[in-house]
Amino acid sequence: MMLFWVTAAVFLIIAVLFILLPIPRLNRRLNEASQQQQAEQVARYQQQLAELDSAHADGQLDSLDYEEQKNALGKRLLADYQQVKSTRLSTITWLAGGSLPVAAIGLYLLLGGSQQLAFTQELKAIDWDNASGKELVNSLETLAADYPNQPQVHYLLARTYMAMNQLGKAEQAFTVLKVQAPDDPSVIAQLAQVKYLRQNNKITQEVTTLAQQALTIQPNQPTALGIMGIAAFESGDYQQAIHYWQQVLATRPDHATATALQQGIAKAQQLASTESAPSKPQEADKPASKQVDGEKLADAEISVLVELDETLLQQLPKQAKVYVLAKHASMRMPVAVVPLQISELPALVKLNDSKVMIAGNKLSQYQMVDVIAKISISGDATQSDYVVSKQNIKVNHKGVVRLAISKSSS
């Protein structure tokens, strides 16, 4: 396909030169002036593209914004060429006026602009607001197959996989993206994040290596800082964990995980002060069932049976997701969560420390939590269409907590 476009563009340029030869000197001068203007436009385009590359390298633009602005620059270049055409007023230069835009388009095709424009149009054609999660994935997978060298589509696909909790596919997409953008700190950090999530929220050597690589390129990369904070917390280095997480809040106070980071910092400060404070003999005799700061219930696990009304099951779309979670009244975010598909119900799940949302904020650090099951038709964990819950369940509850979701749960 590329050979075709290159050949076509070469013939177009030859044809343009053949047409221009008989045109009077005045027309040639007008043509030269137009070409000069176009050269200036290309120079401006290259300068703006260099500025975009610099902003992306410095971490001021993430990969998605970078690709969108790069696409916009390409379309603006083509529009500028068309503007040159419309400003030619001489009626005797109609041949030149018609040939120069053809040459511009030929040059644009040579630069790969036609494929970029087609990709942008197909991307915009996706119904982001109304499409189901499965439809979005199908559309993005098709785009990724048609345009395998477009980093933007792999980024969107990876993020969509993560939103749908398809972590294996998300890891594959980020791995492809890392090959295409090996020095992009955001891509490297998010690959580390998805590997961490796939390991049931466990820090591995591979995860920390990727996070450190991202920080070498961009020292304030928020996702990488968050991961290194988790690694420090789990190793008992609470002061270092606080340092990493505070860097995220200092550079990105509006970050999506700001609340979770603040809670993590508070917990790390609490544990750090507990370690540095002299032990109190009278507390050593307290039974484990009466929890104190820093103490954990070793058998903290809640078994939850989630059931769904058969009538409601028939009405719900297949992409709807179920989230079973434990939440403490003092926190906005869940302590532990297990995602399910509608097709998996009824299901018996176990909420324990391996299912926690935030490192260091474990189920075993609480005495009682609320147990909740909710359905999100869109698959978005932040949205709830049906919710059922039971309050004040002991974290070492020996029985099974039954949650039945019905139409009345909406």
Helices and strands as residue ranges (DSSP letters): H 2-20, H 25-57, H 63-86, G 91-93, H 94-110, H 113-124, H 133-146, H 151-163, H 167-180, H 185-198, H 205-217, H 222-234, H 238-251, H 258-276, H 281-284, E 302-308, H 310-315, E 321-327, E 336-341, G 342-344, E 347-351, G 353-355, G 363-365, E 368-376, E 386-394, E 400-405, G 407-409
